[in-house]
Amino acid sequence: MRNKAFLFVVLLATLLVFSAATSAEEEKDDKKDPSAAYEFTVEVEVDRTPVKNQYRTGTCWCFATISFLESELLRTGKGEFDLSEMFVVRNTYPHKADNFIRLHGTANFSQGGQAHDVMNCVRRYGLVPESAYSGMEIEESRHNHGEMVSVLTAMMDAVLNRNGKRVTPRWSDALEAVLDVYLGRQPEVFTVDGEDYTPKSFNEKVLELDPDDYVELTSYSHNEFYTQCRLEIPDNWDYNGEYYNLPIDDLERIIEHALENGHSVVWDGDVSEEEFSSKELGYAVVPEIAWEDRLHEEQELEDVFTGPVKEKAITQEDRQKTLDNFTTTDDHLMHIVGLARDQEGTRFYLTKNSGGVDRKNDGYMYMSQAFVRLKTTAILVNKAAIPEDITSKLGF
């Protein structure tokens, strides 16, 4: 009897566990997918290369701008190239470190950067294909700069401590050695299609990318419009990094005009809001009712986004306010490659991210018009992509 009773208890417990698991699975199936709240129709898109993965690095600035340059090569008939992001990162760190030391540690020394950092590398050193320099020297299958950054940061701090009473001329040699250990030595000469090139000759003879063809633009009213200014954000570490400042309506018009005429755009902005989610949502919006007012204690994401939300009408004043109170920060760079609309006709921008394809929309984001108007810190475009009436005001 005892054995029968024991078996009965085990059977009952098993049935209860199975029933609970089934109920949980059914409840999960009944929940709405928040990414399905929007249905997008792409109206305009430019040629671009496949989505890459920056993985555990803070190098979105490089991935976005290299992606943009790869689109430029497609647009100009040069063909499809897979250019090395890590070649740019490797050549940028010494300049960033020199700036940090010369300013006695008051400058930013981090993984972040701006689109013009890539252009400066092209100007100084050229470019190389991924096959010539992958930057993968740590026996991992994806980029991971965590340890390297810790070592570099500790080194810079140690130099500034001046334990020997002065800064020696050898710290830069040590920095170069660390970069070579983690990213690999740069190629002086490499071969493409049977021809030998240096990084500079590869750009001059094959790619023919001219950094002077590109310009960065921003839109904040604390600086005079239609003039150049220094954008006061931490990752703009290069004090020669100046942007043309113009009203947000003009900035928005440049993005639209560029895409409608076959050009793409490097986008720099804030992605810290709840409404931006490349993994769960695949889109970014600015609800008229703020997130914290929408999301009650017991609500989850799928309870809020059950369909397109009404968005806030963004003004120049809104942009300035969020910059001044730090709710708009310089977080991330991506590559805008198209124009789209949702099922209610709202404008969205098709945007190529650098987090790999294992995300919503295979690694792409849809950023709404309101989101772009509010959260854009800056853009980079080809000068030829700017409407003529705006270029005349900027003095090109």
C-alpha positions as CSV (number, residue, x, y, z in Angstrom):
1,M,0.0,0.0,0.0
2,R,2.8,2.3,0.8
3,N,4.4,1.8,-2.6
4,K,1.0,2.5,-4.3
5,A,0.5,5.6,-2.3
6,F,4.0,6.8,-3.1
7,L,3.5,6.2,-6.8
8,F,0.2,8.0,-6.7
9,V,1.8,11.1,-5.1
10,V,4.6,11.0,-7.7
11,L,2.1,10.8,-10.5
12,L,0.0,13.6,-9.1
13,A,3.1,15.8,-8.7
14,T,4.1,15.1,-12.3
15,L,0.7,16.0,-13.6
16,L,0.7,19.2,-11.7
17,V,4.1,20.2,-12.9
18,F,3.1,19.3,-16.5
19,S,-0.1,21.3,-16.2
20,A,1.7,24.3,-14.8
21,A,4.3,24.2,-17.6
22,T,1.6,23.9,-20.2
23,S,-0.3,26.8,-18.8
24,A,2.8,28.9,-18.7
25,E,3.6,28.1,-22.3
26,E,0.0,28.9,-23.4
27,E,0.1,32.2,-21.5
28,K,3.4,33.0,-23.2
29,D,1.9,32.2,-26.6
30,D,-1.1,34.4,-25.8
31,K,1.1,37.4,-25.1
32,K,1.5,39.9,-27.9
33,D,4.8,40.4,-29.5
34,P,5.6,44.1,-29.1
35,S,7.7,44.1,-32.3
36,A,4.5,43.2,-34.2
37,A,2.8,46.5,-33.2
38,Y,4.4,48.1,-36.3
39,E,4.3,47.0,-39.9
40,F,6.8,48.8,-42.1
41,T,6.9,49.4,-45.9
42,V,10.2,50.4,-47.2
43,E,9.9,53.1,-49.9
44,V,13.5,54.0,-50.6
45,E,16.7,52.1,-49.9
46,V,20.3,52.5,-50.9
47,D,22.8,49.7,-51.7
48,R,24.8,48.6,-48.7
49,T,27.0,45.7,-47.5
50,P,26.0,43.0,-45.0
51,V,25.4,43.7,-41.4
52,K,28.6,43.3,-39.2
53,N,29.0,42.8,-35.5
54,Q,31.1,45.1,-33.3
55,Y,30.3,42.7,-30.4
56,R,32.1,43.6,-27.2
57,T,33.7,46.8,-28.4
58,G,32.7,50.5,-28.2
59,T,33.5,51.0,-31.8
60,C,30.1,51.8,-33.3
61,W,31.5,55.0,-34.7
62,C,33.9,53.0,-36.9
63,F,31.5,50.3,-37.9
64,A,28.8,52.9,-38.9
65,T,31.2,55.1,-40.9
66,I,33.0,52.2,-42.6
67,S,29.5,50.8,-43.6
68,F,28.7,54.3,-45.0
69,L,32.0,54.3,-47.0
70,E,31.2,50.8,-48.3
71,S,27.9,52.2,-49.6
72,E,29.7,55.1,-51.1
73,L,31.9,52.7,-53.1
74,L,28.8,50.9,-54.3
75,R,27.1,54.1,-55.2
76,T,30.0,55.3,-57.3
77,G,30.4,52.0,-59.1
78,K,33.6,50.9,-57.4
79,G,32.1,47.6,-56.4
80,E,31.5,45.8,-53.1
81,F,34.3,46.0,-50.5
82,D,34.7,44.6,-47.0
83,L,36.9,47.3,-45.3
84,S,38.7,46.8,-42.0
85,E,37.2,48.6,-39.1
86,M,40.1,47.6,-36.8
87,F,42.7,49.2,-39.0
88,V,40.9,52.5,-38.3
89,V,40.6,51.7,-34.6
90,R,44.3,50.7,-34.4
91,N,45.4,54.0,-35.9
92,T,43.1,56.2,-33.9
93,Y,44.1,55.1,-30.4
94,P,47.6,56.6,-30.6
95,H,46.1,60.0,-31.5
96,K,43.6,59.8,-28.8
97,A,46.2,58.8,-26.2
98,D,48.5,61.7,-27.3
99,N,45.6,64.1,-26.8
100,F,44.8,62.6,-23.4
101,I,48.4,62.9,-22.1
102,R,48.9,66.4,-23.5
103,L,45.8,67.6,-21.8
104,H,46.9,66.0,-18.5
105,G,44.1,63.5,-18.5
106,T,41.3,66.0,-18.9
107,A,40.4,64.7,-22.3
108,N,38.3,61.7,-23.1
109,F,40.2,58.4,-23.5
110,S,37.6,55.7,-24.1
111,Q,36.5,53.4,-26.9
112,G,34.0,55.9,-28.3
113,G,34.6,58.3,-31.2
114,Q,33.0,60.2,-34.0
115,A,32.5,59.7,-37.8
116,H,35.3,62.2,-38.5
117,D,37.8,59.9,-36.7
118,V,37.4,57.5,-39.6
119,M,37.9,60.3,-42.1
120,N,41.0,61.4,-40.3
121,C,42.4,57.9,-40.6
122,V,41.6,57.8,-44.3
123,R,43.4,61.1,-44.7
124,R,46.5,60.1,-42.6
125,Y,46.9,56.4,-43.3
126,G,44.5,55.2,-46.0
127,L,42.4,52.1,-45.6
128,V,42.8,48.3,-46.0
129,P,40.4,45.4,-46.7
130,E,39.3,43.1,-43.9
131,S,41.4,40.3,-45.4
132,A,44.5,42.4,-44.9
133,Y,43.8,43.3,-41.3
134,S,41.1,41.7,-39.2
135,G,42.3,42.9,-35.8
136,M,41.6,39.5,-34.4
137,E,44.6,38.4,-32.3
138,I,43.0,37.2,-29.1
139,E,41.9,33.7,-30.1
140,E,38.2,34.6,-30.2
141,S,35.8,34.4,-33.1
142,R,34.4,37.9,-32.5
143,H,35.8,41.3,-31.5
144,N,36.2,41.7,-27.7
145,H,38.2,44.7,-26.5
146,G,37.4,44.5,-22.8
147,E,40.8,43.4,-21.6
148,M,42.7,45.6,-24.1
149,V,40.8,48.7,-23.0
150,S,41.5,48.0,-19.3
151,V,45.3,47.6,-20.1
152,L,45.4,50.8,-22.2
153,T,43.4,52.8,-19.6
154,A,45.7,51.7,-16.7
155,M,48.7,52.5,-18.8
156,M,47.5,56.1,-19.5
157,D,46.8,56.6,-15.8
158,A,50.2,55.3,-14.9
159,V,51.9,57.7,-17.3
160,L,50.0,60.7,-15.8
161,N,51.0,59.6,-12.2
162,R,54.6,60.5,-13.2
163,N,56.2,58.2,-10.6
164,G,59.6,59.0,-12.2
165,K,58.8,62.7,-11.8
166,R,58.4,63.3,-15.5
167,V,56.8,61.7,-18.5
168,T,59.3,59.7,-20.5
169,P,59.4,59.5,-24.4
170,R,58.7,55.7,-24.2
171,W,55.1,55.6,-23.2
172,S,53.9,55.8,-26.8
173,D,56.1,52.9,-27.7
174,A,54.5,50.8,-24.9
175,L,51.1,51.8,-26.2
176,E,51.9,50.7,-29.7
177,A,53.2,47.4,-28.4
178,V,49.9,46.7,-26.5
179,L,47.9,47.6,-29.6
180,D,50.0,45.2,-31.7
181,V,49.6,42.4,-29.1
182,Y,45.8,42.7,-29.0
183,L,45.0,43.8,-32.6
184,G,48.0,42.6,-34.6
185,R,50.7,44.4,-36.4
186,Q,49.5,46.5,-39.3
187,P,50.5,45.5,-42.9
188,E,52.9,47.7,-44.7
189,V,52.1,46.1,-48.0
190,F,49.3,43.7,-48.9
191,T,48.0,42.1,-52.1
192,V,44.6,42.6,-53.7
193,D,43.8,40.9,-57.1
194,G,47.4,40.3,-57.7
195,E,48.5,43.9,-57.1
196,D,50.6,45.1,-54.1
197,Y,49.4,48.1,-52.2
198,T,50.1,50.1,-49.1
199,P,47.1,51.4,-47.1
200,K,47.5,54.8,-48.7
201,S,48.0,53.6,-52.2
202,F,45.0,51.3,-51.9
203,N,42.7,54.2,-51.2
204,E,44.4,56.5,-53.8
205,K,44.4,54.0,-56.6
206,V,41.4,51.7,-55.9
207,L,38.9,53.2,-53.5
208,E,39.5,56.9,-54.3
209,L,37.7,58.1,-51.2
210,D,38.3,61.8,-50.5
211,P,37.6,62.7,-46.9
212,D,37.0,66.3,-48.0
213,D,33.9,65.2,-49.8
214,Y,32.1,64.6,-46.5
215,V,30.8,66.9,-43.8
216,E,29.3,66.6,-40.3
217,L,26.2,68.5,-39.3
218,T,24.4,69.1,-36.0
219,S,21.4,71.2,-34.7
220,Y,21.5,72.9,-31.4
221,S,20.4,76.5,-30.7
222,H,23.2,77.3,-28.1
223,N,25.4,77.8,-31.1
224,E,24.8,80.1,-34.1
225,F,23.0,78.5,-37.0
226,Y,24.7,78.2,-40.4
227,T,28.2,78.4,-38.8
228,Q,30.8,75.8,-37.7
229,C,30.9,74.9,-34.1
230,R,32.5,72.4,-31.8
231,L,30.0,69.8,-30.7
232,E,30.4,69.5,-26.9
233,I,30.1,65.8,-26.4
234,P,32.6,63.5,-24.7
235,D,33.4,61.4,-27.7
236,N,34.3,64.4,-29.8
237,W,37.8,64.2,-28.3
238,D,39.6,65.7,-31.3
239,Y,39.5,69.4,-30.9
240,N,39.6,69.9,-34.6
241,G,36.2,68.1,-34.9
242,E,33.9,70.9,-36.0
243,Y,30.3,70.5,-37.2
244,Y,28.0,72.8,-39.3
245,N,25.1,73.8,-37.1
246,L,21.7,74.4,-38.7
247,P,18.0,74.2,-37.7
248,I,16.5,70.8,-37.2
249,D,14.1,71.3,-40.2
250,D,17.1,71.7,-42.5
251,L,18.9,68.7,-40.9
252,E,15.8,66.5,-41.5
253,R,15.5,67.8,-45.0
254,I,19.2,66.8,-45.7
255,I,18.5,63.2,-44.5
256,E,15.5,62.9,-46.7
257,H,17.1,64.5,-49.7
258,A,20.2,62.4,-49.4
259,L,18.3,59.1,-49.3
260,E,16.0,60.1,-52.1
261,N,19.0,60.8,-54.3
262,G,20.9,57.6,-53.7
263,H,23.1,58.7,-50.7
264,S,23.1,57.2,-47.2
265,V,23.8,58.9,-43.9
266,V,25.9,58.3,-40.8
267,W,23.7,58.8,-37.8
268,D,24.9,59.7,-34.3
269,G,22.5,59.9,-31.4
270,D,20.9,58.8,-28.2
271,V,19.7,55.2,-27.8
272,S,19.2,55.1,-24.0
273,E,15.4,55.5,-24.1
274,E,13.1,52.6,-23.3
275,E,11.4,53.0,-26.7
276,F,14.7,52.1,-28.4
277,S,15.3,48.4,-28.5
278,S,17.3,46.7,-31.3
279,K,16.7,43.3,-29.7
280,E,13.1,43.3,-28.6
281,L,11.3,45.9,-30.7
282,G,13.4,46.7,-33.7
283,Y,12.1,50.2,-33.8
284,A,12.5,53.5,-32.0
285,V,9.7,56.0,-31.3
286,V,8.9,59.1,-29.1
287,P,5.4,58.5,-27.6
288,E,3.4,61.6,-26.9
289,I,2.7,60.1,-23.5
290,A,6.1,59.5,-21.9
291,W,7.3,55.9,-21.2
292,E,7.3,56.4,-17.4
293,D,3.7,57.6,-17.6
294,R,2.6,54.7,-19.8
295,L,4.3,51.8,-18.0
296,H,2.4,51.1,-14.7
297,E,3.8,48.9,-12.1
298,E,2.3,45.6,-13.4
299,Q,2.6,46.4,-17.1
300,E,5.2,44.9,-19.4
301,L,6.5,46.0,-22.8
302,E,3.9,44.0,-24.8
303,D,1.1,45.6,-22.8
304,V,2.2,49.1,-23.9
305,F,3.0,48.6,-27.6
306,T,0.0,46.9,-29.0
307,G,-0.1,49.1,-32.1
308,P,1.5,52.4,-33.4
309,V,1.6,55.0,-30.7
310,K,0.9,58.7,-31.2
311,E,4.2,60.5,-31.1
312,K,5.3,63.9,-29.9
313,A,5.7,66.7,-32.3
314,I,9.4,67.6,-31.9
315,T,10.6,71.2,-31.9
316,Q,14.0,72.9,-31.8
317,E,13.3,73.7,-28.2
318,D,12.7,70.1,-27.3
319,R,16.1,69.1,-28.8
320,Q,17.9,71.8,-26.8
321,K,16.1,70.9,-23.6
322,T,17.0,67.2,-23.8
323,L,20.6,68.0,-24.6
324,D,20.9,70.5,-21.7
325,N,19.4,68.1,-19.2
326,F,21.4,65.1,-20.4
327,T,18.4,63.0,-21.5
328,T,19.9,63.2,-25.0
329,T,23.4,61.9,-24.9
330,D,25.9,60.7,-27.5
331,D,25.5,56.9,-27.3
332,H,25.7,55.3,-30.6
333,L,26.4,55.6,-34.3
334,M,24.5,53.8,-37.0
335,H,24.0,53.9,-40.8
336,I,20.7,55.2,-42.3
337,V,20.1,53.4,-45.5
338,G,16.4,53.9,-46.4
339,L,13.0,55.5,-46.0
340,A,9.9,53.7,-44.8
341,R,6.4,54.2,-43.4
342,D,4.4,52.3,-40.9
343,Q,0.8,51.1,-41.4
344,E,-0.5,54.6,-40.5
345,G,1.8,56.5,-42.8
346,T,4.3,57.7,-40.3
347,R,7.8,58.3,-41.6
348,F,10.5,55.9,-40.4
349,Y,14.2,55.6,-41.3
350,L,15.6,52.2,-42.2
351,T,18.9,52.0,-40.2
352,K,21.7,49.5,-40.4
353,N,23.1,48.6,-36.9
354,S,26.3,46.9,-36.0
355,G,25.1,44.3,-33.5
356,G,25.0,41.3,-35.9
357,V,22.0,39.7,-37.6
358,D,20.8,37.9,-34.5
359,R,18.3,40.7,-33.6
360,K,15.0,42.0,-34.8
361,N,14.8,42.8,-38.5
362,D,18.1,40.9,-39.1
363,G,20.1,43.7,-37.5
364,Y,18.2,46.7,-38.8
365,M,16.3,49.4,-36.9
366,Y,13.4,51.6,-37.9
367,M,13.7,55.0,-36.3
368,S,10.6,57.2,-36.4
369,Q,10.7,60.8,-37.7
370,A,10.0,62.1,-34.2
371,F,12.8,60.0,-32.8
372,V,15.3,61.2,-35.3
373,R,14.3,64.9,-34.9
374,L,14.7,64.6,-31.1
375,K,17.6,62.1,-30.6
376,T,20.0,62.9,-33.4
377,T,23.2,64.3,-32.1
378,A,24.9,64.7,-35.5
379,I,25.1,63.2,-39.0
380,L,27.7,62.8,-41.7
381,V,26.9,63.0,-45.4
382,N,28.5,63.5,-48.7
383,K,28.4,67.3,-49.5
384,A,26.7,66.4,-52.8
385,A,23.8,65.0,-50.9
386,I,22.9,68.4,-49.4
387,P,20.2,70.6,-51.1
388,E,21.8,73.5,-52.9
389,D,19.9,76.2,-50.9
390,I,21.4,74.8,-47.7
391,T,24.9,74.5,-49.1
392,S,24.8,78.1,-50.1
393,K,23.9,79.1,-46.6
394,L,26.8,77.0,-45.2
395,G,29.2,78.5,-47.6
396,F,30.4,75.4,-49.5
